[in-house]
Amino acid sequence: MSLGEFAYANHTTRFLAAPPLAQRAQAPFVVCGVPFDGAVTHRPGARFGPEAVRRASLMLCDGIHPVFNVSPLAYLADAGDMRLPNASSLAEVRQHIERQAQGLMAQHHVVSLGGDHSVTLALLRAAKARYGQGEPLALVHFDAHCDTWTDHFGEPSGHGTWTYEAIEEGLVSATHTVQIGLRSSGAREAREYVQDQGGLIFTARDLRGLDGAGLDGVLTRIMQRMGNRPCYLTFDIDCLDPAYAPGTGTPEPGGLTSSQVLTLLESLVHLNLVGMDCVEVCPAYDHAELTTQAAAHVVWTYLAGQTAKHLSALSPLQLAQSARPRLPPMAAKD
């Protein structure tokens, strides 16, 4: 009997029906919700994203990943949602997020469910303290928006400024920052800020018509740029075209397909990934659970890849007790 066999009957709201962290305190991987959307500029509601993504994940609770040949379920716990003062200032909320994230990251590889994208700055502060070793982190940033504005409609900080702030604070290295899927309107100095600072940008237009082996060149450039530097991955669900993810606060037509995203995520497993978040899921604007299903698959794919790497590092006896991981090959060199 699988752990998730009766997930629907029990109406659990834990990701993959994983046990709560209190029952699996030594879990290598932990999912945590960050239910805050006080910094949005268009449609609110992302604070309800963590619960909806967890519910969508129940379809996957007994699933062996078709690429990695593992299920993360036996190595996963759900820490529930962070306790956040939604009526407080963004700066205060970020302090609460950073403190709680530090406690989790001290013992676990953490995947966070947002929430709007402003929460990523606090998560990066915690990740830099845990994994930075005196150096800025690398960053892979999936998004329709550059999030490098220097202010947010007159406010000094918001869900569209965090990338700029992270680079300015030295949390991430600009030359080791990669943005994927950008396509929104905006001033040139914001849209191309990361590239101007020495990073890489692959716009949605750059990726049109590319899938499968067609993405090998993109993946090769990312791998060569990142090396083995500790890397954080942040995934804004609006990087997907609204046809695949309508339930988000700031939808932008012309985005990536689900197939493109999963192809990229399956190969990015080779990076030295230290944490991930999936943000901007806004259930009130979803249709037929398209967005929450996409988000659940993104997080599941990430966790399956990290589980495969975790199992590869175990002894032969330990590996014999689990499904052997089957990592996808590295992208071919140019």
C-alpha positions as CSV (number, residue, x, y, z in Angstrom):
1,M,0.0,0.0,0.0
2,S,1.5,3.4,-1.0
3,L,1.6,6.3,1.5
4,G,-0.7,8.3,-0.7
5,E,-3.2,5.7,-1.6
6,F,-6.0,7.2,0.4
7,A,-5.0,10.8,-0.1
8,Y,-8.3,11.8,-1.8
9,A,-10.4,10.1,0.9
10,N,-8.6,11.8,3.7
11,H,-8.8,15.3,2.0
12,T,-5.2,16.0,2.9
13,T,-3.7,19.3,2.0
14,R,-0.1,18.1,2.2
15,F,2.0,18.1,-0.9
16,L,1.9,14.5,-2.4
17,A,0.1,13.5,0.8
18,A,3.5,13.5,2.5
19,P,3.6,13.3,6.3
20,P,3.8,16.5,8.3
21,L,7.4,17.5,9.2
22,A,6.7,16.6,12.9
23,Q,6.3,13.0,11.8
24,R,9.3,12.9,9.5
25,A,11.7,15.3,11.1
26,Q,14.8,13.9,9.3
27,A,13.2,14.2,5.8
28,P,15.9,15.4,3.3
29,F,13.3,17.5,1.4
30,V,10.6,19.7,2.8
31,V,7.7,21.6,1.2
32,C,6.6,24.8,2.9
33,G,3.9,27.3,2.0
34,V,4.4,31.1,1.9
35,P,0.9,32.5,1.8
36,F,1.5,36.2,1.1
37,D,0.3,38.4,-1.7
38,G,0.5,41.9,-0.2
39,A,2.9,43.2,-2.9
40,V,1.0,42.4,-6.1
41,T,0.2,45.1,-8.6
42,H,-2.7,43.6,-10.5
43,R,-4.8,40.6,-9.4
44,P,-4.5,39.4,-5.8
45,G,-5.1,35.9,-4.5
46,A,-1.7,34.2,-4.6
47,R,-1.8,33.7,-0.8
48,F,-4.2,30.9,-1.6
49,G,-1.7,29.2,-4.0
50,P,0.0,26.9,-1.6
51,E,-3.2,25.1,-0.6
52,A,-4.4,24.8,-4.2
53,V,-1.1,23.4,-5.4
54,R,-1.0,20.9,-2.6
55,R,-4.4,19.7,-3.6
56,A,-3.5,19.4,-7.2
57,S,-0.4,17.3,-6.3
58,L,-2.5,14.5,-4.9
59,M,-2.9,13.0,-8.3
60,L,0.9,12.4,-8.2
61,C,1.1,11.0,-4.7
62,D,1.9,7.4,-5.8
63,G,3.7,8.4,-9.0
64,I,7.1,7.2,-10.2
65,H,8.6,10.0,-12.3
66,P,9.0,8.9,-15.9
67,V,12.4,10.5,-16.4
68,F,14.0,10.1,-13.0
69,N,12.4,6.7,-12.2
70,V,11.8,7.7,-8.5
71,S,9.1,9.1,-6.3
72,P,10.1,11.8,-3.9
73,L,7.3,10.8,-1.5
74,A,9.4,8.6,0.9
75,Y,12.0,11.4,1.3
76,L,9.6,14.3,1.7
77,A,7.7,16.1,4.5
78,D,5.3,19.0,4.5
79,A,6.1,21.8,7.0
80,G,2.7,23.5,6.4
81,D,2.4,27.2,5.8
82,M,4.5,29.9,7.4
83,R,2.8,32.1,10.0
84,L,2.8,35.5,8.4
85,P,1.3,38.9,9.4
86,N,-0.4,39.7,6.1
87,A,-1.5,43.1,7.3
88,S,2.1,44.2,8.1
89,S,4.6,46.0,5.9
90,L,6.5,44.0,3.3
91,A,9.7,44.5,5.1
92,E,8.3,43.0,8.3
93,V,6.7,40.1,6.4
94,R,10.1,39.4,4.8
95,Q,11.7,39.2,8.2
96,H,9.3,36.6,9.3
97,I,9.8,34.6,6.0
98,E,13.6,34.8,6.3
99,R,13.6,33.6,9.9
100,Q,11.3,30.7,9.3
101,A,13.1,29.7,6.1
102,Q,16.5,29.7,7.9
103,G,15.2,27.3,10.4
104,L,14.0,24.9,7.7
105,M,17.1,25.3,5.5
106,A,19.4,24.5,8.4
107,Q,18.2,20.8,8.2
108,H,16.4,20.3,4.9
109,H,16.4,21.1,1.2
110,V,13.4,23.4,1.0
111,V,10.8,23.9,-1.8
112,S,8.5,26.9,-1.1
113,L,5.1,27.4,-2.5
114,G,4.0,31.1,-2.8
115,G,2.6,33.6,-2.6
116,D,3.6,36.5,-4.8
117,H,7.1,36.9,-6.1
118,S,8.2,39.4,-3.5
119,V,8.7,36.4,-1.1
120,T,11.7,35.2,-3.1
121,L,14.0,38.0,-1.8
122,A,13.5,36.8,1.8
123,L,14.0,33.1,0.7
124,L,17.2,34.1,-1.1
125,R,18.5,35.9,2.0
126,A,18.0,32.7,4.0
127,A,19.5,30.5,1.2
128,K,22.6,32.8,0.9
129,A,23.2,32.6,4.6
130,R,22.9,28.8,4.5
131,Y,24.7,27.9,1.2
132,G,26.6,31.0,0.0
133,Q,29.9,30.3,1.8
134,G,30.9,33.9,1.3
135,E,29.9,34.0,-2.4
136,P,26.7,35.1,-4.0
137,L,24.4,32.3,-5.3
138,A,23.6,31.5,-8.9
139,L,20.0,32.0,-9.9
140,V,17.7,30.4,-12.5
141,H,14.6,32.6,-12.8
142,F,11.6,31.5,-14.9
143,D,9.2,34.4,-15.4
144,A,7.3,36.4,-17.9
145,H,8.6,39.6,-16.1
146,C,12.1,40.7,-15.5
147,D,11.4,41.8,-11.9
148,T,14.3,44.2,-12.1
149,W,12.5,47.5,-11.7
150,T,14.2,49.9,-9.2
151,D,10.8,50.8,-7.7
152,H,7.3,49.5,-8.0
153,F,4.8,52.2,-9.0
154,G,6.4,54.5,-6.5
155,E,7.0,51.9,-3.8
156,P,10.6,51.0,-3.1
157,S,10.0,47.3,-3.2
158,G,7.5,44.8,-4.5
159,H,7.0,41.6,-6.5
160,G,8.7,43.3,-9.5
161,T,11.8,44.5,-7.9
162,W,13.2,41.5,-6.0
163,T,15.7,40.4,-8.7
164,Y,17.3,43.9,-8.8
165,E,17.4,43.9,-5.0
166,A,19.0,40.5,-4.8
167,I,21.8,41.5,-7.2
168,E,22.3,44.8,-5.4
169,E,22.5,43.0,-2.0
170,G,25.0,40.5,-3.3
171,L,22.6,37.6,-2.7
172,V,23.0,36.4,-6.2
173,S,25.8,36.8,-8.8
174,A,24.6,38.8,-11.8
175,T,26.9,36.9,-14.1
176,H,25.5,33.6,-12.8
177,T,21.8,34.7,-13.2
178,V,19.7,33.3,-16.0
179,Q,16.2,34.5,-16.8
180,I,14.0,32.3,-18.9
181,G,10.6,33.2,-20.6
182,L,10.7,37.0,-20.3
183,R,8.2,38.8,-22.6
184,S,6.4,41.6,-20.8
185,S,6.4,45.3,-21.7
186,G,8.8,47.6,-19.8
187,A,11.6,50.0,-20.1
188,R,14.7,48.6,-21.8
189,E,16.9,49.3,-18.7
190,A,14.7,47.0,-16.7
191,R,14.1,44.3,-19.3
192,E,17.8,43.9,-20.1
193,Y,19.2,44.7,-16.7
194,V,20.5,41.2,-16.0
195,Q,22.1,40.9,-19.4
196,D,23.7,44.3,-19.0
197,Q,25.2,43.1,-15.7
198,G,26.7,40.1,-17.5
199,G,23.9,37.5,-17.0
200,L,21.9,35.5,-19.5
201,I,18.3,36.1,-20.7
202,F,16.3,33.7,-22.9
203,T,13.1,35.5,-23.8
204,A,10.0,33.7,-24.7
205,R,10.5,34.9,-28.3
206,D,14.0,33.4,-28.3
207,L,12.5,30.0,-27.3
208,R,9.6,30.0,-29.8
209,G,9.5,26.7,-31.7
210,L,12.3,25.1,-29.6
211,D,11.5,21.9,-27.6
212,G,13.2,18.6,-26.9
213,A,16.7,18.5,-28.5
214,G,16.1,22.0,-29.8
215,L,16.7,23.3,-26.3
216,D,20.1,21.6,-26.0
217,G,22.0,24.8,-27.0
218,V,20.1,26.8,-24.3
219,L,20.9,24.1,-21.7
220,T,24.6,24.0,-22.6
221,R,25.0,27.7,-22.2
222,I,23.3,27.6,-18.8
223,M,25.4,24.6,-17.6
224,Q,28.6,26.2,-18.7
225,R,27.7,29.6,-17.1
226,M,26.7,28.1,-13.7
227,G,29.3,25.5,-13.1
228,N,29.1,24.1,-9.6
229,R,28.1,27.3,-7.9
230,P,25.2,26.8,-5.4
231,C,22.1,27.7,-7.4
232,Y,18.6,28.7,-6.4
233,L,15.7,28.2,-8.8
234,T,12.6,30.4,-8.7
235,F,9.6,29.6,-10.9
236,D,6.9,32.2,-11.5
237,I,4.0,30.3,-13.0
238,D,3.3,33.1,-15.4
239,C,6.4,32.1,-17.4
240,L,3.9,29.7,-18.9
241,D,1.5,31.0,-21.6
242,P,-1.9,31.7,-20.1
243,A,-3.2,28.8,-22.2
244,Y,-1.4,26.5,-19.8
245,A,-1.6,28.7,-16.7
246,P,-4.5,31.2,-16.6
247,G,-4.6,31.3,-12.8
248,T,-2.0,34.0,-12.1
249,G,-2.1,37.6,-11.2
250,T,-0.3,39.1,-14.2
251,P,-0.8,36.9,-17.2
252,E,1.2,37.6,-20.4
253,P,0.3,36.0,-23.7
254,G,3.1,34.4,-25.8
255,G,4.7,32.3,-23.1
256,L,6.4,29.0,-22.7
257,T,4.6,25.7,-23.1
258,S,4.4,23.1,-20.4
259,S,6.5,20.8,-22.5
260,Q,9.3,23.4,-22.8
261,V,9.3,24.0,-19.1
262,L,9.5,20.3,-18.1
263,T,12.2,19.7,-20.7
264,L,14.3,22.5,-19.1
265,L,13.6,21.4,-15.5
266,E,14.5,17.8,-16.2
267,S,18.0,18.8,-17.5
268,L,18.6,21.6,-15.0
269,V,18.8,18.8,-12.4
270,H,22.6,18.7,-13.1
271,L,23.0,22.2,-11.5
272,N,24.1,22.4,-7.9
273,L,20.5,23.3,-6.8
274,V,20.0,24.2,-3.2
275,G,16.4,25.3,-3.1
276,M,13.4,26.3,-5.2
277,D,10.1,28.2,-5.0
278,C,7.0,28.2,-7.2
279,V,5.1,31.5,-7.0
280,E,2.2,33.6,-8.3
281,V,-0.4,30.8,-8.5
282,C,-3.7,32.5,-8.1
283,P,-6.5,29.9,-7.9
284,A,-9.4,32.4,-8.2
285,Y,-8.5,33.0,-11.9
286,D,-7.7,29.3,-12.7
287,H,-9.8,27.2,-15.1
288,A,-10.2,23.4,-14.7
289,E,-7.2,23.4,-12.3
290,L,-4.8,24.0,-15.3
291,T,-2.5,26.3,-13.4
292,T,-2.4,24.3,-10.1
293,Q,-1.8,21.1,-12.0
294,A,1.1,22.7,-13.9
295,A,2.6,24.1,-10.7
296,A,2.3,20.7,-9.0
297,H,4.0,19.0,-11.9
298,V,6.8,21.6,-11.8
299,V,7.4,21.1,-8.1
300,W,7.1,17.3,-8.4
301,T,9.6,17.2,-11.3
302,Y,12.1,19.3,-9.3
303,L,11.7,17.1,-6.2
304,A,12.0,13.9,-8.3
305,G,15.3,15.1,-9.8
306,Q,16.7,16.1,-6.5
307,T,15.6,12.7,-5.0
308,A,17.4,10.9,-7.8
309,K,20.6,12.8,-7.0
310,H,20.2,12.1,-3.3
311,L,19.8,8.4,-4.0
312,S,22.8,8.4,-6.3
313,A,24.9,9.6,-3.4
314,L,23.8,6.7,-1.2
315,S,25.6,3.5,-0.7
316,P,24.8,0.5,-3.0
317,L,22.9,-1.2,-0.2
318,Q,20.8,1.9,0.3
319,L,20.2,2.3,-3.4
320,A,19.1,-1.3,-3.6
321,Q,16.2,-0.5,-1.3
322,S,14.9,2.2,-3.6
323,A,14.2,2.7,-7.3
324,R,17.5,3.4,-9.1
325,P,17.6,7.0,-10.4
326,R,17.9,7.5,-14.2
327,L,19.2,11.1,-14.7
328,P,18.7,12.7,-18.1
329,P,22.0,13.2,-20.1
330,M,23.8,16.5,-20.0
331,A,23.1,18.7,-23.0
332,A,25.6,18.2,-25.8
333,K,28.5,20.7,-25.9
334,D,28.5,23.3,-28.6
